[in-house]
Amino acid sequence: MDQKKELTVTKEIAIIDENSLKSRIFTIRGIKVMLDSDLAELYGYSTKRFNEQVKNNIEKFDEDFRFQVTKEEYREILRSKKGMRTII
């Protein structure tokens, strides 16, 4: 007779402050975007693991889901984030 092991799955629910979330949204090329590092943090992954998950499940994402920012766009985002930290 097989004994079934009981598996208990606990999911944590993270409550995210609206202002914190808004501060992670940037407009680039007229499109509202979030950085992979910010999305990974929100979902509880490392950035590397988050990107692996997207890559491994790319068929689940619309083609316009992600795009590569230029170095200048990335520097501008970092400047914006730094300015936000001094305001908050």
C-alpha positions in Angstrom: 0.0 0.0 0.0 1.4 3.4 -1.1 1.5 6.2 1.4 0.9 9.6 0.0 3.0 12.4 1.2 1.2 15.6 2.0 2.8 18.6 0.4 2.1 22.0 1.9 2.7 24.9 -0.3 2.9 28.3 1.3 2.6 31.4 -0.9 3.7 34.7 0.4 1.6 37.7 -0.6 3.7 40.8 -1.0 2.1 44.2 -0.5 3.7 46.8 -2.7 3.4 50.4 -2.0 1.8 52.3 -5.0 4.5 55.0 -4.9 7.3 52.4 -4.8 5.8 50.7 -7.8 5.3 53.9 -9.7 8.9 54.9 -9.1 10.0 51.8 -11.0 8.1 52.7 -14.2 9.9 54.7 -16.7 8.9 56.1 -20.1 11.3 55.2 -22.9 10.5 55.8 -26.6 7.0 56.7 -25.5 6.4 53.3 -23.8 6.1 52.7 -20.1 8.6 50.1 -19.0 10.1 48.5 -16.0 13.7 47.2 -15.7 14.2 43.4 -15.5 16.0 44.0 -12.1 12.9 45.7 -10.7 10.5 43.1 -12.0 12.8 40.3 -10.7 12.7 41.9 -7.2 9.0 42.3 -7.2 8.5 38.6 -8.1 11.2 37.4 -5.7 13.8 36.2 -8.2 17.4 37.2 -9.0 17.6 39.2 -12.2 19.5 36.3 -13.8 16.8 33.8 -12.9 14.0 36.1 -14.0 15.6 36.5 -17.4 16.1 32.8 -17.7 12.4 32.3 -17.0 11.4 34.8 -19.6 13.8 33.2 -22.1 12.6 29.7 -21.4 8.9 30.7 -21.7 9.2 33.3 -24.4 6.1 31.9 -26.2 4.0 33.2 -23.3 5.0 36.8 -23.8 3.9 39.2 -26.5 6.7 40.3 -28.9 6.5 43.8 -27.6 6.8 42.6 -24.0 10.5 43.3 -23.8 13.2 45.3 -25.7 16.8 46.2 -25.1 17.5 49.7 -23.9 20.5 51.6 -25.2 23.4 52.5 -22.9 22.2 56.1 -22.9 18.6 55.2 -22.0 19.9 53.0 -19.2 22.1 55.8 -17.8 19.1 58.1 -17.9 17.0 55.6 -16.0 19.8 55.3 -13.4 19.9 59.1 -13.1 16.1 59.1 -12.6 16.3 56.4 -10.0 19.1 58.2 -8.1 17.0 61.4 -8.1 14.0 59.5 -6.8 15.9 58.1 -3.9 16.9 61.6 -2.8 13.2 62.8 -3.0 11.7 59.9 -1.1 
